[in-house]
Amino acid sequence: MLFLQEHQLNIMLFMSGICGILAVLTAIPRTLSPKRKSILAMMEIASMFLLLFDRAAYLYRGDLSELGGMMVRFSNGMVYFMQVFIPHLVTRYMYDLFREEGRLGFAPKRLRICEGLFFAGTALVIISQFTGLYYTFDEMNNYQRAPGFVLCYIIPLAMVVLQESVLIQYRDRLDRVLAAAMIISIALPTLMSFVQIFCYGLSLTNITMVFMVIVFFIYALSEMNRSVEQAQRNEIESYKEAERRERIMFEQTSEALANAIDAKDRYTHGHSARVALYSRKIAERAGYSKEQCGQVYYAALLHDIGKIGIHEDILNKEGKLSDEEFAEIKKHPVYGYQILSGIHQSPYLSIGAHYHHERYDGRGYPDGLSGEEIPEFARIISVADAYDAMTSSRSYRNSIPAEKVREELVKGMGTQFDPRFAKIMLEMIDENDLPQK
């Protein structure tokens, strides 16, 4: 106590400076409501003036000059006013807090009573200036407590009690840490008020009240951070949900197109879906990332989309195709590329359609690419496409026996197929690790 008594004027000056800085900083956050920001700013400004007026009252007491007499009286009057004004601002803050964050939709009646107590307390402060209800000054211009001094504590104490009762009753509607901090910080000045009754010459109540306001500001920042974090979480969730919906729509659209392609050729029902599954499995075994495996899957699913441009009579012809008809069939990779190349956000889709009939030895079509010139996705799809074509019935033949299929894949390694991916396909066959739709 002795240390506080010796240094309290410096402490007041220091804390008032902090309050002034915080009042300016309240203008920065954008996540707090304008009303709550203005209340916090007023709390900081009121706290700053409370300490400055209290400090001036100490500095000018005993000063017999006209300025000293005026400053002591004015400063003490403002100190008593701030002691009811700051709890009033706390009430206004709680109004806004419970309406917005507490989701009550109404202001508890006890807070309305606090509003009435503020006006009553303000009236008593004014009356005390003319009647000496709270304090008087002796001939040496020194402050003296008057018989009605205790009344100056009753109204702020009643406001605090009502505020605490509201916080305790509705604490479950607020953030747990915020509610606990408010309950404790509001109670501290009340406890210090009782101590100050017996510690004349110390401003424990005022210093503690200002400390409470600083705590309010700190938790307002915490509240702001929580709001920002929640907004970010909501934005991320919204983005994820939008992404999920887009992915579902993309999947459904791709599957619908694949079904439409297969439906046009009665001999290839389910072909595109099977090629997509085989291609993804090959990519997985080749060490591709999950994203790349998905891309291979959809590129394979749409690899025959160019057949939309081929007449059904050619696609469904029974028996061997003529040279002219086969030349027309060979155009479907170009048609597929033309259809899918316009999807700029997924350029990989056109790769399968365009290059799945290229051969590793350069004797394929439409561009006659060879080896590493052929995109990897297309080399994977080429193996899967050939395997499904051989194991499925066509208009001109029945499905080929498994032993013959394996033999054709081995024969095609390095000529028709990329040896790496053909080897993986053979391993899948040997291990019976072929995905089923």
C-alpha positions as a Markdown table, in Angstrom:
| # | Residue | x | y | z |
|---|---|---|---|---|
| 1 | Met | 0.0 | 0.0 | 0.0 |
| 2 | Leu | 2.9 | 2.4 | 0.8 |
| 3 | Phe | 4.4 | 1.8 | -2.6 |
| 4 | Leu | 1.0 | 2.5 | -4.3 |
| 5 | Gln | 0.5 | 5.7 | -2.2 |
| 6 | Glu | 4.0 | 7.0 | -3.2 |
| 7 | His | 3.6 | 6.1 | -6.9 |
| 8 | Gln | -0.1 | 6.3 | -7.7 |
| 9 | Leu | 0.1 | 9.6 | -9.5 |
| 10 | Asn | 2.6 | 8.2 | -11.9 |
| 11 | Ile | 0.6 | 5.0 | -12.2 |
| 12 | Met | -2.5 | 7.1 | -13.0 |
| 13 | Leu | -0.6 | 9.0 | -15.7 |
| 14 | Phe | 0.7 | 5.8 | -17.2 |
| 15 | Met | -2.6 | 4.1 | -17.3 |
| 16 | Ser | -4.4 | 7.1 | -18.7 |
| 17 | Gly | -1.9 | 7.2 | -21.5 |
| 18 | Ile | -2.7 | 3.5 | -22.2 |
| 19 | Cys | -6.4 | 4.3 | -22.3 |
| 20 | Gly | -5.8 | 7.1 | -24.7 |
| 21 | Ile | -3.9 | 4.8 | -27.1 |
| 22 | Leu | -6.5 | 2.1 | -26.8 |
| 23 | Ala | -9.2 | 4.6 | -27.6 |
| 24 | Val | -7.5 | 5.3 | -30.9 |
| 25 | Leu | -6.9 | 1.6 | -31.6 |
| 26 | Thr | -10.6 | 0.8 | -31.3 |
| 27 | Ala | -11.1 | 2.5 | -34.7 |
| 28 | Ile | -8.9 | -0.1 | -36.4 |
| 29 | Pro | -10.8 | -3.4 | -36.0 |
| 30 | Arg | -13.4 | -3.9 | -38.7 |
| 31 | Thr | -15.1 | -7.0 | -37.4 |
| 32 | Leu | -16.6 | -5.4 | -34.3 |
| 33 | Ser | -20.0 | -3.7 | -34.8 |
| 34 | Pro | -19.7 | 0.1 | -35.1 |
| 35 | Lys | -21.9 | 0.5 | -31.9 |
| 36 | Arg | -19.7 | -1.8 | -29.9 |
| 37 | Lys | -16.6 | 0.0 | -31.2 |
| 38 | Ser | -18.0 | 3.4 | -30.1 |
| 39 | Ile | -18.8 | 2.1 | -26.7 |
| 40 | Leu | -15.3 | 0.7 | -26.2 |
| 41 | Ala | -13.8 | 4.0 | -27.4 |
| 42 | Met | -15.9 | 5.9 | -24.9 |
| 43 | Met | -15.0 | 3.5 | -22.1 |
| 44 | Glu | -11.3 | 4.1 | -22.8 |
| 45 | Ile | -11.7 | 7.9 | -23.1 |
| 46 | Ala | -13.8 | 8.0 | -19.9 |
| 47 | Ser | -11.2 | 5.9 | -18.1 |
| 48 | Met | -8.5 | 8.2 | -19.3 |
| 49 | Phe | -10.3 | 11.3 | -18.0 |
| 50 | Leu | -11.2 | 9.5 | -14.7 |
| 51 | Leu | -7.5 | 9.1 | -13.9 |
| 52 | Leu | -6.5 | 12.5 | -15.2 |
| 53 | Phe | -9.2 | 14.2 | -13.1 |
| 54 | Asp | -8.3 | 12.1 | -10.1 |
| 55 | Arg | -4.7 | 12.9 | -10.5 |
| 56 | Ala | -5.5 | 16.6 | -10.8 |
| 57 | Ala | -7.5 | 16.5 | -7.6 |
| 58 | Tyr | -4.5 | 15.1 | -5.8 |
| 59 | Leu | -2.1 | 17.6 | -7.4 |
| 60 | Tyr | -4.2 | 20.7 | -6.6 |
| 61 | Arg | -5.4 | 19.8 | -3.1 |
| 62 | Gly | -4.1 | 22.2 | -0.6 |
| 63 | Asp | -3.5 | 24.8 | -3.3 |
| 64 | Leu | -5.1 | 28.0 | -2.0 |
| 65 | Ser | -5.0 | 29.8 | -5.4 |
| 66 | Glu | -8.2 | 30.5 | -7.3 |
| 67 | Leu | -7.1 | 28.0 | -10.0 |
| 68 | Gly | -6.3 | 25.4 | -7.3 |
| 69 | Gly | -9.8 | 25.8 | -5.7 |
| 70 | Met | -11.5 | 25.5 | -9.1 |
| 71 | Met | -9.5 | 22.5 | -10.3 |
| 72 | Val | -10.0 | 20.6 | -7.1 |
| 73 | Arg | -13.8 | 21.1 | -7.1 |
| 74 | Phe | -14.2 | 20.4 | -10.8 |
| 75 | Ser | -11.8 | 17.4 | -10.8 |
| 76 | Asn | -13.5 | 15.7 | -7.9 |
| 77 | Gly | -17.0 | 16.3 | -9.4 |
| 78 | Met | -15.8 | 14.7 | -12.7 |
| 79 | Val | -14.3 | 11.8 | -10.8 |
| 80 | Tyr | -17.6 | 11.0 | -9.1 |
| 81 | Phe | -19.5 | 11.4 | -12.5 |
| 82 | Met | -17.0 | 9.0 | -14.2 |
| 83 | Gln | -17.6 | 6.5 | -11.5 |
| 84 | Val | -21.2 | 6.1 | -12.6 |
| 85 | Phe | -20.6 | 6.8 | -16.3 |
| 86 | Ile | -18.2 | 3.9 | -16.8 |
| 87 | Pro | -20.5 | 1.3 | -15.3 |
| 88 | His | -23.2 | 2.9 | -17.6 |
| 89 | Leu | -21.0 | 2.2 | -20.6 |
| 90 | Val | -20.5 | -1.4 | -19.4 |
| 91 | Thr | -24.3 | -1.7 | -19.4 |
| 92 | Arg | -24.5 | -0.4 | -23.0 |
| 93 | Tyr | -21.8 | -2.8 | -24.0 |
| 94 | Met | -23.8 | -5.7 | -22.4 |
| 95 | Tyr | -26.9 | -4.5 | -24.2 |
| 96 | Asp | -25.1 | -4.9 | -27.6 |
| 97 | Leu | -23.3 | -8.1 | -26.5 |
| 98 | Phe | -26.4 | -10.0 | -25.5 |
| 99 | Arg | -28.4 | -8.9 | -28.5 |
| 100 | Glu | -25.7 | -9.9 | -31.0 |
| 101 | Glu | -23.5 | -12.7 | -29.5 |
| 102 | Gly | -25.9 | -13.8 | -26.8 |
| 103 | Arg | -28.8 | -14.1 | -29.2 |
| 104 | Leu | -31.3 | -13.1 | -26.6 |
| 105 | Gly | -33.1 | -10.7 | -28.9 |
| 106 | Phe | -34.0 | -8.5 | -26.0 |
| 107 | Ala | -32.3 | -6.6 | -23.2 |
| 108 | Pro | -32.8 | -8.0 | -19.7 |
| 109 | Lys | -34.8 | -5.8 | -17.4 |
| 110 | Arg | -32.0 | -5.6 | -14.9 |
| 111 | Leu | -29.9 | -3.7 | -17.5 |
| 112 | Arg | -32.8 | -1.3 | -17.9 |
| 113 | Ile | -32.7 | -0.7 | -14.2 |
| 114 | Cys | -29.0 | 0.0 | -14.5 |
| 115 | Glu | -29.8 | 2.7 | -17.0 |
| 116 | Gly | -32.2 | 4.3 | -14.4 |
| 117 | Leu | -29.5 | 4.1 | -11.7 |
| 118 | Phe | -27.1 | 5.9 | -14.0 |
| 119 | Phe | -29.4 | 8.9 | -14.3 |
| 120 | Ala | -30.1 | 8.8 | -10.6 |
| 121 | Gly | -26.3 | 8.7 | -9.8 |
| 122 | Thr | -25.7 | 11.6 | -12.2 |
| 123 | Ala | -28.3 | 13.6 | -10.5 |
| 124 | Leu | -26.8 | 12.9 | -7.1 |
| 125 | Val | -23.3 | 14.0 | -8.3 |
| 126 | Ile | -24.8 | 17.3 | -9.5 |
| 127 | Ile | -26.6 | 17.8 | -6.2 |
| 128 | Ser | -23.5 | 17.0 | -4.3 |
| 129 | Gln | -21.7 | 19.9 | -6.0 |
| 130 | Phe | -24.0 | 22.4 | -4.4 |
| 131 | Thr | -24.9 | 20.7 | -1.1 |
| 132 | Gly | -21.7 | 18.9 | -0.1 |
| 133 | Leu | -23.5 | 15.6 | 0.0 |
| 134 | Tyr | -20.4 | 13.6 | -0.9 |
| 135 | Tyr | -17.5 | 15.8 | 0.1 |
| 136 | Thr | -16.5 | 19.2 | 1.3 |
| 137 | Phe | -13.3 | 21.2 | 1.4 |
| 138 | Asp | -11.7 | 22.8 | 4.4 |
| 139 | Glu | -10.1 | 26.2 | 4.6 |
| 140 | Met | -6.8 | 24.7 | 3.3 |
| 141 | Asn | -8.6 | 23.5 | 0.2 |
| 142 | Asn | -8.3 | 19.9 | 1.2 |
| 143 | Tyr | -10.8 | 17.3 | 0.3 |
| 144 | Gln | -13.0 | 15.9 | 3.2 |
| 145 | Arg | -15.5 | 13.1 | 3.1 |
| 146 | Ala | -19.1 | 14.2 | 3.9 |
| 147 | Pro | -21.7 | 12.2 | 5.8 |
| 148 | Gly | -23.3 | 11.2 | 2.5 |
| 149 | Phe | -20.0 | 9.8 | 1.2 |
| 150 | Val | -21.2 | 6.2 | 1.3 |
| 151 | Leu | -24.0 | 7.0 | -1.1 |
| 152 | Cys | -21.5 | 7.5 | -3.9 |
| 153 | Tyr | -20.7 | 3.8 | -3.8 |
| 154 | Ile | -24.3 | 2.5 | -3.5 |
| 155 | Ile | -25.4 | 3.3 | -7.0 |
| 156 | Pro | -22.3 | 2.0 | -8.9 |
| 157 | Leu | -22.4 | -1.0 | -6.5 |
| 158 | Ala | -26.1 | -1.7 | -7.4 |
| 159 | Met | -25.3 | -1.4 | -11.1 |
| 160 | Val | -22.4 | -3.9 | -10.8 |
| 161 | Val | -24.6 | -6.3 | -8.8 |
| 162 | Leu | -27.3 | -6.2 | -11.5 |
| 163 | Gln | -24.7 | -6.6 | -14.3 |
| 164 | Glu | -23.1 | -9.6 | -12.5 |
| 165 | Ser | -26.5 | -11.2 | -12.0 |
| 166 | Val | -27.2 | -10.9 | -15.8 |
| 167 | Leu | -23.8 | -12.3 | -16.7 |
| 168 | Ile | -24.2 | -15.2 | -14.4 |
| 169 | Gln | -27.7 | -16.1 | -15.5 |
| 170 | Tyr | -26.9 | -15.9 | -19.2 |
| 171 | Arg | -23.3 | -17.0 | -19.2 |
| 172 | Asp | -24.1 | -20.1 | -21.2 |
| 173 | Arg | -25.1 | -17.9 | -24.1 |
| 174 | Leu | -21.7 | -16.3 | -24.3 |
| 175 | Asp | -18.2 | -17.6 | -24.9 |
| 176 | Arg | -17.1 | -19.2 | -21.6 |
| 177 | Val | -13.8 | -17.4 | -21.3 |
| 178 | Leu | -15.4 | -14.0 | -22.2 |
| 179 | Ala | -18.2 | -14.5 | -19.6 |
| 180 | Ala | -15.7 | -15.5 | -16.9 |
| 181 | Ala | -13.4 | -12.5 | -17.7 |
| 182 | Met | -16.3 | -10.1 | -17.6 |
| 183 | Ile | -17.7 | -11.4 | -14.3 |
| 184 | Ile | -14.3 | -11.1 | -12.6 |
| 185 | Ser | -13.3 | -7.8 | -14.1 |
| 186 | Ile | -16.6 | -6.2 | -13.1 |
| 187 | Ala | -16.4 | -7.6 | -9.6 |
| 188 | Leu | -12.9 | -6.3 | -8.9 |
| 189 | Pro | -13.7 | -2.5 | -8.7 |
| 190 | Thr | -16.5 | -3.4 | -6.2 |
| 191 | Leu | -14.2 | -5.3 | -4.0 |
| 192 | Met | -11.7 | -2.4 | -4.1 |
| 193 | Ser | -14.5 | 0.0 | -3.2 |
| 194 | Phe | -14.8 | -1.7 | 0.2 |
| 195 | Val | -11.1 | -1.6 | 0.7 |
| 196 | Gln | -10.9 | 2.1 | -0.2 |
| 197 | Ile | -13.4 | 3.0 | 2.5 |
| 198 | Phe | -10.6 | 2.1 | 5.0 |
| 199 | Cys | -7.7 | 3.3 | 2.9 |
| 200 | Tyr | -8.2 | 7.0 | 2.7 |
| 201 | Gly | -5.8 | 8.7 | 0.2 |
| 202 | Leu | -5.7 | 5.9 | -2.2 |
| 203 | Ser | -7.6 | 5.6 | -5.5 |
| 204 | Leu | -7.9 | 1.8 | -5.5 |
| 205 | Thr | -11.4 | 1.9 | -7.0 |
| 206 | Asn | -10.6 | 4.2 | -9.9 |
| 207 | Ile | -7.3 | 2.4 | -10.8 |
| 208 | Thr | -9.1 | -1.0 | -10.6 |
| 209 | Met | -12.0 | 0.3 | -12.7 |
| 210 | Val | -9.6 | 1.5 | -15.4 |
| 211 | Phe | -7.9 | -1.9 | -15.3 |
| 212 | Met | -11.3 | -3.4 | -15.8 |
| 213 | Val | -11.8 | -1.3 | -18.9 |
| 214 | Ile | -8.4 | -2.3 | -20.3 |
| 215 | Val | -9.4 | -6.0 | -19.8 |
| 216 | Phe | -12.6 | -5.2 | -21.7 |
| 217 | Phe | -10.6 | -4.0 | -24.6 |
| 218 | Ile | -8.3 | -7.0 | -24.5 |
| 219 | Tyr | -11.3 | -9.4 | -24.6 |
| 220 | Ala | -12.9 | -7.3 | -27.3 |
| 221 | Leu | -9.8 | -8.0 | -29.4 |
| 222 | Ser | -10.1 | -11.7 | -28.5 |
| 223 | Glu | -13.7 | -11.5 | -29.6 |
| 224 | Met | -12.6 | -9.9 | -32.8 |
| 225 | Asn | -10.1 | -12.6 | -33.4 |
| 226 | Arg | -12.7 | -15.3 | -32.8 |
| 227 | Ser | -15.0 | -13.6 | -35.2 |
| 228 | Val | -12.3 | -13.5 | -37.8 |
| 229 | Glu | -11.4 | -17.1 | -37.3 |
| 230 | Gln | -15.0 | -18.1 | -37.4 |
| 231 | Ala | -15.5 | -16.1 | -40.6 |
| 232 | Gln | -12.5 | -17.8 | -42.1 |
| 233 | Arg | -13.8 | -21.2 | -41.0 |
| 234 | Asn | -17.2 | -20.4 | -42.5 |
| 235 | Glu | -15.5 | -19.2 | -45.7 |
| 236 | Ile | -13.4 | -22.4 | -45.9 |
| 237 | Glu | -16.4 | -24.6 | -45.3 |
| 238 | Ser | -18.4 | -22.7 | -47.9 |
| 239 | Tyr | -15.5 | -23.0 | -50.3 |
| 240 | Lys | -15.2 | -26.8 | -49.6 |
| 241 | Glu | -19.0 | -27.2 | -50.0 |
| 242 | Ala | -18.9 | -25.3 | -53.3 |
| 243 | Glu | -16.0 | -27.4 | -54.4 |
| 244 | Arg | -17.7 | -30.6 | -53.4 |
| 245 | Arg | -20.8 | -29.6 | -55.4 |
| 246 | Glu | -18.8 | -28.7 | -58.4 |
| 247 | Arg | -16.9 | -32.0 | -58.2 |
| 248 | Ile | -20.2 | -33.9 | -58.0 |
| 249 | Met | -21.6 | -32.0 | -60.9 |
| 250 | Phe | -18.4 | -32.6 | -62.8 |
| 251 | Glu | -18.5 | -36.3 | -62.0 |
| 252 | Gln | -22.2 | -36.6 | -63.0 |
| 253 | Thr | -21.7 | -34.7 | -66.2 |
| 254 | Ser | -18.7 | -36.8 | -67.2 |
| 255 | Glu | -20.5 | -40.0 | -66.4 |
| 256 | Ala | -23.6 | -38.8 | -68.3 |
| 257 | Leu | -21.4 | -38.0 | -71.4 |
| 258 | Ala | -19.7 | -41.4 | -71.1 |
| 259 | Asn | -23.0 | -43.2 | -71.0 |
| 260 | Ala | -24.2 | -41.2 | -73.9 |
| 261 | Ile | -21.1 | -42.2 | -75.9 |
| 262 | Asp | -21.5 | -45.9 | -75.0 |
| 263 | Ala | -25.2 | -45.9 | -75.7 |
| 264 | Lys | -24.5 | -44.8 | -79.3 |
| 265 | Asp | -22.5 | -48.0 | -79.9 |
| 266 | Arg | -24.5 | -51.0 | -78.6 |
| 267 | Tyr | -21.4 | -53.1 | -78.5 |
| 268 | Thr | -19.4 | -50.9 | -76.1 |
| 269 | His | -21.9 | -50.5 | -73.2 |
| 270 | Gly | -19.9 | -49.7 | -70.0 |
| 271 | His | -16.6 | -49.6 | -72.0 |
| 272 | Ser | -15.7 | -46.0 | -71.0 |
| 273 | Ala | -16.4 | -46.6 | -67.3 |
| 274 | Arg | -14.2 | -49.8 | -67.3 |
| 275 | Val | -11.4 | -48.1 | -69.1 |
| 276 | Ala | -11.5 | -45.2 | -66.6 |
| 277 | Leu | -11.3 | -47.7 | -63.7 |
| 278 | Tyr | -8.4 | -49.6 | -65.2 |
| 279 | Ser | -6.6 | -46.4 | -66.1 |
| 280 | Arg | -6.9 | -45.1 | -62.5 |
| 281 | Lys | -5.6 | -48.4 | -61.1 |
| 282 | Ile | -2.6 | -48.3 | -63.4 |
| 283 | Ala | -1.9 | -44.7 | -62.4 |
| 284 | Glu | -2.1 | -45.7 | -58.7 |
| 285 | Arg | 0.4 | -48.5 | -59.2 |
| 286 | Ala | 2.7 | -46.2 | -61.2 |
| 287 | Gly | 2.9 | -43.9 | -58.1 |
| 288 | Tyr | 0.8 | -41.1 | -59.3 |
| 289 | Ser | -0.7 | -38.7 | -56.8 |
| 290 | Lys | -4.4 | -38.9 | -55.8 |
| 291 | Glu | -5.1 | -35.8 | -57.9 |
| 292 | Gln | -3.4 | -37.2 | -60.9 |
| 293 | Cys | -5.2 | -40.5 | -60.6 |
| 294 | Gly | -8.4 | -38.6 | -60.6 |
| 295 | Gln | -7.4 | -36.7 | -63.7 |
| 296 | Val | -6.5 | -39.9 | -65.5 |
| 297 | Tyr | -9.8 | -41.4 | -64.5 |
| 298 | Tyr | -11.9 | -38.6 | -66.1 |
| 299 | Ala | -9.6 | -38.3 | -69.1 |
| 300 | Ala | -10.2 | -42.1 | -69.7 |
| 301 | Leu | -13.9 | -41.8 | -69.0 |
| 302 | Leu | -14.2 | -39.3 | -71.9 |
| 303 | His | -11.6 | -40.8 | -74.2 |
| 304 | Asp | -14.2 | -41.9 | -76.8 |
| 305 | Ile | -16.3 | -38.7 | -76.7 |
| 306 | Gly | -15.3 | -38.1 | -80.3 |
| 307 | Lys | -17.5 | -41.0 | -81.4 |
| 308 | Ile | -20.4 | -38.6 | -81.0 |
| 309 | Gly | -19.3 | -37.3 | -84.5 |
| 310 | Ile | -19.3 | -40.7 | -86.1 |
| 311 | His | -22.4 | -42.0 | -87.8 |
| 312 | Glu | -24.2 | -44.8 | -85.9 |
| 313 | Asp | -24.3 | -47.0 | -89.0 |
| 314 | Ile | -20.5 | -47.2 | -88.9 |
| 315 | Leu | -20.3 | -47.7 | -85.2 |
| 316 | Asn | -22.8 | -50.5 | -85.2 |
| 317 | Lys | -21.9 | -52.1 | -88.4 |
| 318 | Glu | -21.7 | -55.9 | -88.2 |
| 319 | Gly | -18.6 | -57.3 | -89.8 |
| 320 | Lys | -15.4 | -55.7 | -90.9 |
| 321 | Leu | -15.3 | -52.0 | -91.8 |
| 322 | Ser | -14.3 | -50.8 | -95.3 |
| 323 | Asp | -11.2 | -48.6 | -95.7 |
| 324 | Glu | -13.5 | -45.5 | -96.0 |
| 325 | Glu | -15.4 | -46.4 | -92.9 |
| 326 | Phe | -12.2 | -47.1 | -90.9 |
| 327 | Ala | -10.8 | -43.7 | -92.1 |
| 328 | Glu | -14.0 | -42.1 | -90.7 |
| 329 | Ile | -13.6 | -44.0 | -87.4 |
| 330 | Lys | -10.0 | -42.8 | -87.1 |
| 331 | Lys | -11.3 | -39.2 | -87.0 |
| 332 | His | -12.9 | -39.7 | -83.5 |
| 333 | Pro | -9.7 | -38.7 | -81.6 |
| 334 | Val | -9.7 | -35.4 | -83.5 |
| 335 | Tyr | -13.4 | -34.8 | -82.8 |
| 336 | Gly | -12.8 | -35.7 | -79.2 |
| 337 | Tyr | -10.0 | -33.1 | -78.9 |
| 338 | Gln | -12.1 | -30.5 | -80.6 |
| 339 | Ile | -15.0 | -31.1 | -78.1 |
| 340 | Leu | -12.8 | -31.2 | -74.9 |
| 341 | Ser | -10.1 | -28.7 | -75.7 |
| 342 | Gly | -12.4 | -25.8 | -74.9 |
| 343 | Ile | -12.5 | -26.9 | -71.2 |
| 344 | His | -9.5 | -24.7 | -70.2 |
| 345 | Gln | -9.7 | -25.4 | -66.5 |
| 346 | Ser | -9.3 | -29.2 | -67.1 |
| 347 | Pro | -6.8 | -29.4 | -70.1 |
| 348 | Tyr | -6.0 | -33.0 | -69.2 |
| 349 | Leu | -9.5 | -34.1 | -70.4 |
| 350 | Ser | -8.6 | -33.7 | -74.0 |
| 351 | Ile | -5.3 | -35.7 | -73.7 |
| 352 | Gly | -7.1 | -39.1 | -73.5 |
| 353 | Ala | -9.5 | -38.3 | -76.3 |
| 354 | His | -6.8 | -37.0 | -78.6 |
| 355 | Tyr | -3.9 | -39.4 | -78.2 |
| 356 | His | -5.3 | -42.8 | -76.9 |
| 357 | His | -4.8 | -44.4 | -80.4 |
| 358 | Glu | -1.2 | -43.3 | -80.7 |
| 359 | Arg | 1.3 | -46.2 | -80.7 |
| 360 | Tyr | 4.6 | -46.4 | -78.8 |
| 361 | Asp | 6.4 | -47.2 | -82.1 |
| 362 | Gly | 4.9 | -44.2 | -83.9 |
| 363 | Arg | 2.5 | -46.1 | -86.1 |
| 364 | Gly | -0.7 | -44.9 | -84.4 |
| 365 | Tyr | -3.1 | -42.0 | -85.2 |
| 366 | Pro | -4.0 | -39.2 | -85.6 |
| 367 | Asp | -0.6 | -37.5 | -85.2 |
| 368 | Gly | 1.8 | -40.5 | -85.4 |
| 369 | Leu | 3.6 | -39.6 | -82.2 |
| 370 | Ser | 6.0 | -42.2 | -80.6 |
| 371 | Gly | 7.5 | -43.0 | -77.3 |
| 372 | Glu | 7.8 | -40.2 | -74.8 |
| 373 | Glu | 6.2 | -37.8 | -77.3 |
| 374 | Ile | 2.9 | -39.3 | -76.4 |
| 375 | Pro | 1.5 | -37.8 | -73.1 |
| 376 | Glu | 1.7 | -40.3 | -70.2 |
| 377 | Phe | -2.1 | -40.1 | -69.5 |
| 378 | Ala | -2.7 | -41.2 | -73.1 |
| 379 | Arg | -0.2 | -44.1 | -72.8 |
| 380 | Ile | -2.0 | -45.3 | -69.7 |
| 381 | Ile | -5.4 | -45.0 | -71.3 |
| 382 | Ser | -4.1 | -46.8 | -74.5 |
| 383 | Val | -3.2 | -49.9 | -72.4 |
| 384 | Ala | -6.5 | -49.9 | -70.5 |
| 385 | Asp | -8.5 | -49.3 | -73.7 |
| 386 | Ala | -6.9 | -52.1 | -75.5 |
| 387 | Tyr | -7.4 | -54.5 | -72.6 |
| 388 | Asp | -11.1 | -53.8 | -72.4 |
| 389 | Ala | -11.6 | -53.9 | -76.1 |
| 390 | Met | -10.0 | -57.4 | -76.2 |
| 391 | Thr | -12.0 | -58.7 | -73.3 |
| 392 | Ser | -15.3 | -57.4 | -74.6 |
| 393 | Ser | -17.4 | -58.6 | -77.5 |
| 394 | Arg | -17.5 | -56.5 | -80.7 |
| 395 | Ser | -19.7 | -56.5 | -83.8 |
| 396 | Tyr | -17.0 | -58.3 | -85.7 |
| 397 | Arg | -15.9 | -60.8 | -83.0 |
| 398 | Asn | -16.4 | -62.3 | -79.6 |
| 399 | Ser | -14.3 | -61.5 | -76.6 |
| 400 | Ile | -10.7 | -62.8 | -76.7 |
| 401 | Pro | -9.7 | -65.5 | -74.2 |
| 402 | Ala | -7.6 | -64.3 | -71.2 |
| 403 | Glu | -4.5 | -66.2 | -72.3 |
| 404 | Lys | -4.6 | -64.6 | -75.7 |
| 405 | Val | -5.2 | -61.1 | -74.2 |
| 406 | Arg | -2.1 | -61.5 | -72.0 |
| 407 | Glu | -0.1 | -62.7 | -75.0 |
| 408 | Glu | -1.2 | -59.6 | -77.0 |
| 409 | Leu | -0.2 | -57.3 | -74.2 |
| 410 | Val | 3.2 | -58.9 | -74.0 |
| 411 | Lys | 3.6 | -58.7 | -77.8 |
| 412 | Gly | 2.6 | -55.0 | -77.8 |
| 413 | Met | 5.1 | -53.9 | -75.2 |
| 414 | Gly | 7.5 | -51.4 | -76.9 |
| 415 | Thr | 5.5 | -51.4 | -80.1 |
| 416 | Gln | 1.9 | -50.6 | -79.4 |
| 417 | Phe | 2.2 | -49.9 | -75.7 |
| 418 | Asp | 4.5 | -48.1 | -73.3 |
| 419 | Pro | 6.4 | -51.1 | -71.7 |
| 420 | Arg | 6.1 | -49.6 | -68.2 |
| 421 | Phe | 2.3 | -49.3 | -68.2 |
| 422 | Ala | 1.8 | -52.6 | -70.1 |
| 423 | Lys | 3.8 | -54.4 | -67.4 |
| 424 | Ile | 1.6 | -52.9 | -64.7 |
| 425 | Met | -1.5 | -54.1 | -66.6 |
| 426 | Leu | 0.0 | -57.6 | -66.8 |
| 427 | Glu | 0.7 | -57.5 | -63.0 |
| 428 | Met | -2.9 | -56.5 | -62.4 |
| 429 | Ile | -4.1 | -59.4 | -64.6 |
| 430 | Asp | -1.8 | -61.9 | -62.9 |
| 431 | Glu | -2.8 | -60.7 | -59.4 |
| 432 | Asn | -6.5 | -60.6 | -60.4 |
| 433 | Asp | -6.4 | -56.9 | -59.2 |
| 434 | Leu | -8.8 | -55.6 | -61.8 |
| 435 | Pro | -11.3 | -53.1 | -60.4 |
| 436 | Gln | -15.0 | -53.8 | -61.0 |
| 437 | Lys | -17.7 | -51.2 | -61.5 |
